[in-house]
Amino acid sequence: MATLRVAKAELARQMTVAAETVNVEPAFARDNTGALIVAIDRPWGIDEYRITDAGYKRISTYARDRTPAEVLAASLGQTPVPPRP
């Protein structure tokens, strides 16, 4: 019974985190080679992807203690792209 209780509590926690990330805007930047960088808030952390004509690759995952825009602003060699109004 204790295991089922723990599993239900963990599921509830994960659903809450997933719901919190749905409305978080992604952030965009350009790196020093011109590639597009995007930071997306996920339930497990903020994933940072590098996108080029050849494809995309996840390059980092950060703790969820900052917004995607704050993560990109703190990264060296990247110029944040301002959000659209």
C-alpha positions, 0 to 999 in steps of 0.5 A, a space after each residue: 500500500 505504501 508503494 502505491 501511495 508513493 507512486 500516486 504522489 509522484 504522479 501527481 507531482 509530475 502532472 503539476 510540473 507538466 501543467 506549469 510548463 505548458 504556458 512558458 514561452 520558449 526563448 531564442 538566440 543565435 550563437 556565434 556561428 549563426 545557428 539558432 538556439 532555442 530553450 524550452 521549459 520541460 518538466 525535467 528542466 530547461 532543454 537547450 537545442 542548437 538548430 542548423 540547416 543540417 538538423 537539431 541537437 539538444 546541447 544542454 539541460 538546465 535546472 528549472 530555477 530560471 526561465 528559458 530567456 534567463 538561461 539564454 541570456 547567461 550563455 556565452 557566445 549567444 545573442 538573445 533574439 527579442 520576443 515578438 510583441 
